[in-house]
Amino acid sequence: MSLIECAGLALLHRVDPERAHTLSLMALRSGLAPLPKPYVSPRLATTVAGLHLANPIGLAAGYDKNAVALAPLARAGFGFLEVGAATPRPQPGNPRPRLFRLTEDRAAINRFGFNNDGAAVIASRLARKPAGLPIGLNLGANKDSENRARDFAEVLATCGPHIDFATVNVSSPNTERLRDLQGKAALAALLAGVVEARAALPRAIPIFLKIAPDLDPQGLEDVAEVALASGIDAIIATNTTLAREGLKSANFGEKGGLSGAPLFEKSTRILARLSQLTAGKLPLIGVGGIASADQAYAKIRAGASAVQLYTAMAYEGLGLVPRIARDLDALLALEGFDTVEEAVGTGRSDWL
């Protein structure tokens, strides 16, 4: 980490976490935040659900909720970006405070509740997105919606012409009863509506499904079965967790979804089991607790074709992205892999 980046992070950690989040986006947009030099290697290039990635390291949804910093983030060394979540209508989200640092645990708890500017405004920004890497959108539902399943299709209809992939987010714990949509019948109906909305777009784009790490074994089997039958293109495993085991930080009891280091093992075990259940028929994207190349590599060996970062950057900065890329490249070379694809799933049994 550079001295400038270290100083910037130290300053941001002196203010309220949500204010720090906003300031970091402002710094990116204004050009005040230093951008790391991307690391490039042909060994890291890969294809996931038809998307060509310079490397398998993506930005998870939740950081750039409203697609306001696409250009600088596209130059920060990621292989792909996911913004949002977007809902049909703008909504303020849950009352503040709603974001909490757990510094001792290298983690965070949030209960934002899909605060965003709404699909129409976000679509106007995505229409001006930079070229050069895939940019997707996390789809959400309004808190007061009478038909949340329809909301996902509506956001896709509005924003779909301007994105490279869309993620159905039924796994956020911060909108009451949203996770009920992971049930077998409800999920099948929801995905059918989204796939139908995709068919009406000017071009077909991949549809991803983001799942919770708190599914029981039967629930995970049901999700895998529905996903395989639905016509979607990939699964993101996983969202934040409601579990609180082993935390040390003072804020561990706050309500909301826990992300960061404590999620790594739980989310990787879900990923490995999902890889087993889907038997290579759907690509998987591993998310949860990644803060190093070793952890990114563990996700890949557990079954992930690509990974996403978010919380670790609050502690390590954007420089974490090329560091993981460089060290992942070295790990792949050390183990005799010429491509990322060759390593996918080779260590799945370690997590089952």
C-alpha positions in Angstrom: 0.0 0.0 0.0 1.4 3.4 -1.0 1.9 6.1 1.6 -0.7 8.3 0.0 -3.2 5.4 0.0 -2.3 4.6 3.6 -2.8 8.2 4.7 -6.1 8.4 2.9 -7.5 5.3 4.5 -6.4 6.5 7.9 -8.3 9.7 7.4 -11.4 7.9 6.2 -11.3 5.7 9.3 -11.6 8.8 11.5 -15.1 9.6 10.2 -18.4 7.8 10.3 -18.3 4.7 8.0 -21.1 5.8 5.7 -19.6 9.2 5.4 -16.3 7.6 4.6 -17.9 5.6 1.9 -19.4 8.7 0.3 -16.1 10.6 0.5 -14.2 7.8 -1.1 -16.6 7.9 -4.1 -16.3 11.7 -4.3 -12.5 11.3 -4.3 -12.7 8.8 -7.1 -15.0 11.0 -9.2 -12.9 14.1 -8.7 -9.6 12.4 -9.5 -8.2 13.0 -6.0 -8.0 9.3 -5.2 -4.8 7.6 -6.6 -5.6 4.7 -8.9 -3.3 1.7 -8.8 -1.6 0.4 -11.9 -3.5 -2.6 -13.2 -1.6 -5.9 -13.3 -2.0 -7.7 -16.6 -1.1 -11.3 -17.4 -2.5 -13.7 -20.1 -2.7 -16.4 -17.4 -5.4 -14.4 -15.7 -7.6 -13.8 -18.7 -10.8 -15.8 -18.6 -14.4 -16.1 -19.8 -17.4 -16.4 -17.5 -20.9 -16.8 -18.9 -19.7 -15.4 -22.2 -18.1 -12.3 -20.6 -14.4 -11.9 -21.5 -12.5 -10.8 -18.4 -8.9 -9.5 -18.3 -8.7 -11.1 -14.9 -11.1 -12.9 -12.6 -11.2 -10.2 -9.9 -14.5 -8.1 -9.8 -16.0 -5.4 -7.7 -19.0 -6.6 -5.7 -22.3 -4.7 -5.7 -22.8 -2.3 -2.8 -19.8 0.0 -3.2 -20.9 2.1 -6.2 -24.7 1.7 -5.6 -25.7 4.5 -8.0 -23.1 4.0 -10.7 -21.4 7.4 -10.1 -17.8 6.3 -10.3 -17.7 3.9 -13.3 -14.9 5.6 -15.2 -12.2 5.6 -12.4 -13.3 2.1 -11.1 -12.9 0.8 -14.6 -9.2 1.9 -14.5 -8.4 0.4 -11.1 -7.5 -3.1 -12.3 -10.7 -5.0 -11.9 -11.7 -7.6 -14.5 -15.4 -6.6 -14.1 -17.6 -4.3 -12.1 -21.0 -4.8 -10.5 -22.9 -1.7 -9.3 -26.3 -1.3 -7.5 -28.5 -2.6 -6.1 -31.1 -0.7 -8.1 -34.8 -0.7 -7.4 -37.6 0.5 -9.7 -38.2 3.6 -7.6 -35.7 5.6 -5.6 -35.7 4.9 -1.9 -33.7 6.2 1.1 -33.1 2.9 2.7 -33.1 2.2 6.4 -32.4 4.9 9.1 -28.9 5.9 10.0 -26.5 4.7 11.4 -26.6 1.7 9.1 -23.0 0.9 8.4 -20.6 -0.3 11.1 -16.8 -1.1 11.1 -15.6 -4.1 12.9 -12.0 -3.3 12.7 -10.7 -6.0 15.0 -12.4 -8.5 12.8 -11.6 -6.9 9.5 -15.3 -6.9 8.8 -18.4 -4.7 8.5 -22.1 -4.9 9.2 -24.5 -3.0 7.1 -28.3 -2.6 7.0 -28.6 -0.1 4.2 -31.9 -1.5 2.8 -31.3 -0.9 -0.9 -30.8 2.9 -0.7 -30.4 4.1 -4.3 -31.4 6.7 -6.8 -33.8 4.4 -8.7 -33.6 2.5 -12.0 -34.2 5.4 -14.3 -31.4 7.6 -12.9 -29.0 4.7 -12.7 -29.8 3.7 -16.2 -28.9 7.2 -17.5 -25.5 6.8 -15.9 -24.9 3.3 -17.2 -25.7 4.5 -20.7 -22.5 6.5 -20.4 -20.4 3.7 -19.0 -16.8 3.3 -20.2 -15.9 0.6 -22.7 -13.3 -2.0 -22.1 -14.6 -4.3 -19.3 -17.9 -5.9 -18.4 -20.1 -3.8 -16.1 -23.2 -5.3 -14.6 -26.1 -4.3 -12.3 -27.5 -5.8 -9.1 -31.3 -5.9 -9.3 -33.3 -5.2 -6.2 -36.9 -4.7 -5.1 -38.6 -1.7 -3.4 -39.3 -2.2 0.3 -42.9 -1.2 -0.1 -43.5 -3.1 -3.3 -46.7 -5.1 -3.7 -45.0 -7.4 -6.1 -41.3 -7.7 -5.4 -40.7 -10.4 -8.0 -42.0 -8.0 -10.7 -39.6 -5.3 -9.5 -36.6 -7.3 -10.6 -37.9 -7.7 -14.1 -38.8 -4.0 -14.2 -35.3 -2.9 -13.2 -33.9 -5.2 -15.9 -36.2 -3.7 -18.5 -35.1 -0.2 -17.6 -31.4 -0.8 -17.3 -30.8 -3.9 -19.4 -29.9 -2.1 -22.6 -26.9 -0.4 -20.9 -25.3 -3.3 -19.0 -23.3 -6.5 -19.7 -24.9 -8.7 -17.0 -27.5 -8.5 -14.3 -27.7 -10.1 -10.9 -30.9 -11.1 -9.2 -30.4 -10.2 -5.5 -32.8 -12.2 -3.3 -30.2 -12.6 -0.6 -29.8 -9.3 1.1 -30.9 -9.6 4.8 -31.8 -5.9 5.0 -35.1 -5.8 3.2 -37.7 -7.6 5.3 -38.7 -11.0 3.9 -36.7 -10.6 0.8 -34.9 -13.8 1.4 -38.2 -15.6 1.3 -37.8 -15.3 -2.5 -35.1 -18.0 -2.3 -37.8 -20.6 -1.6 -38.1 -23.1 -4.5 -41.5 -22.0 -6.0 -41.0 -18.3 -5.4 -37.5 -18.3 -6.9 -38.6 -20.3 -10.0 -41.4 -17.8 -10.7 -39.1 -14.8 -10.1 -36.3 -16.1 -12.4 -38.9 -16.9 -15.1 -40.0 -13.3 -15.0 -36.5 -12.0 -15.2 -35.6 -14.4 -18.1 -38.7 -13.2 -19.9 -37.7 -9.6 -19.4 -34.3 -10.4 -20.8 -35.8 -11.8 -24.0 -37.3 -8.3 -24.7 -33.9 -6.6 -24.5 -32.1 -5.4 -27.6 -29.4 -8.0 -26.8 -29.4 -11.0 -24.5 -27.2 -10.5 -21.4 -26.2 -13.1 -18.8 -28.3 -13.3 -15.7 -26.7 -14.1 -12.4 -28.3 -15.1 -9.1 -26.8 -14.0 -5.8 -27.5 -16.3 -2.8 -27.2 -16.1 1.0 -24.6 -18.0 3.0 -27.2 -18.9 5.6 -29.1 -21.5 3.4 -29.6 -24.9 5.0 -28.5 -28.0 3.0 -32.0 -28.5 1.6 -32.4 -24.8 0.7 -29.1 -24.9 -1.1 -30.2 -28.0 -3.1 -33.4 -26.3 -4.0 -31.6 -23.1 -5.2 -29.2 -25.2 -7.3 -32.1 -27.2 -8.9 -34.1 -24.0 -9.7 -31.0 -22.2 -11.1 -30.1 -25.1 -13.4 -33.7 -25.3 -14.7 -34.3 -21.5 -15.1 -32.0 -20.5 -17.9 -29.8 -18.2 -15.9 -26.1 -18.1 -16.5 -24.2 -18.1 -13.2 -24.6 -18.0 -9.4 -22.8 -15.6 -7.0 -22.0 -17.2 -3.7 -22.4 -15.4 -1.4 -24.1 -12.3 0.1 -23.6 -11.2 3.7 -24.5 -13.4 6.7 -26.6 -13.0 9.7 -24.3 -15.2 11.7 -22.1 -13.6 14.4 -19.8 -16.4 15.7 -16.4 -15.5 16.9 -16.5 -11.7 16.6 -14.4 -9.4 18.8 -15.4 -5.9 17.8 -17.7 -3.7 19.8 -20.3 -3.4 17.1 -20.7 -7.2 16.6 -24.3 -7.1 17.9 -25.6 -4.6 15.3 -28.4 -5.8 13.1 -27.7 -6.3 9.4 -25.5 -8.3 7.1 -21.9 -9.2 8.1 -19.2 -9.1 5.5 -15.4 -9.3 5.5 -12.9 -11.8 6.9 -15.3 -13.7 9.2 -17.4 -14.7 6.2 -14.6 -16.3 4.3 -14.9 -19.9 5.5 -18.7 -20.0 5.6 -19.1 -18.6 2.1 -16.4 -20.8 0.7 -18.0 -24.0 2.0 -21.3 -22.9 0.4 -19.5 -22.2 -2.8 -17.9 -25.7 -2.8 -21.1 -27.4 -2.1 -22.8 -25.4 -4.8 -20.1 -26.4 -7.2 -20.8 -30.1 -6.3 -24.5 -29.6 -6.8 -24.2 -27.9 -10.2 -21.5 -30.2 -11.4 -19.9 -27.6 -13.7 -23.1 -26.8 -15.5 -23.2 -23.2 -14.2 -20.2 -20.9 -13.6 -19.9 -19.7 -10.0 -18.5 -16.4 -8.7 -17.0 -16.5 -5.2 -17.6 -13.6 -2.8 -17.0 -13.3 0.9 -13.9 -12.4 3.0 -11.4 -12.2 0.2 -8.4 -10.1 1.2 -5.5 -11.8 -0.4 -4.5 -13.9 -3.5 -4.4 -17.0 -1.3 -8.0 -16.5 -0.5 -9.0 -15.7 -4.1 -7.2 -18.8 -5.1 -9.0 -20.9 -2.5 -12.3 -19.7 -3.9 -11.2 -20.6 -7.4 -10.1 -24.1 -6.3 -13.4 -24.5 -4.4 -15.3 -23.9 -7.7 -15.3 -20.2 -8.5 -14.6 -19.1 -12.1 -14.2 -15.5 -10.8 -14.3 -13.7 -7.5 -15.5 -10.3 -6.2 -14.1 -7.9 -3.5 -15.6 -5.2 -1.4 -15.1 -5.0 2.4 -11.4 -5.8 2.3 -10.9 -2.6 0.3 -12.1 -0.5 3.2 -9.0 -1.8 5.1 -6.5 -2.2 2.2 -7.6 0.3 -0.4 -7.9 -0.1 -4.2 -4.3 -1.2 -4.4 -5.5 -4.5 -3.1 -6.8 -5.3 -6.6 -3.6 -5.4 -8.6 -1.8 -7.0 -5.6 -4.2 -9.9 -5.6 -3.9 -10.1 -9.4 -0.1 -10.3 -9.3 0.1 -12.8 -6.5 -2.7 -14.9 -8.0 -0.8 -15.0 -11.3 2.3 -16.2 -9.3 0.3 -18.9 -7.5 -1.2 -20.3 -10.7 2.3 -20.4 -12.3 3.7 -22.1 -9.2 1.1 -24.8 -9.3 1.6 -25.4 -13.0 -1.7 -23.8 -14.3 -1.5 -22.0 -17.6 -5.0 -20.5 -17.2 -7.5 -19.6 -14.4 -10.0 -22.1 -15.9 -7.6 -25.0 -15.3 -7.6 -24.3 -11.5 -11.4 -24.0 -11.1 -12.7 -26.7 -8.7 -9.4 -28.5 -8.2 -9.6 -28.1 -4.4 -13.3 -28.4 -3.9 -13.1 -31.5 -1.8 -11.0 -29.6 0.8 -14.2 -27.6 1.7 -16.8 -30.3 1.6 
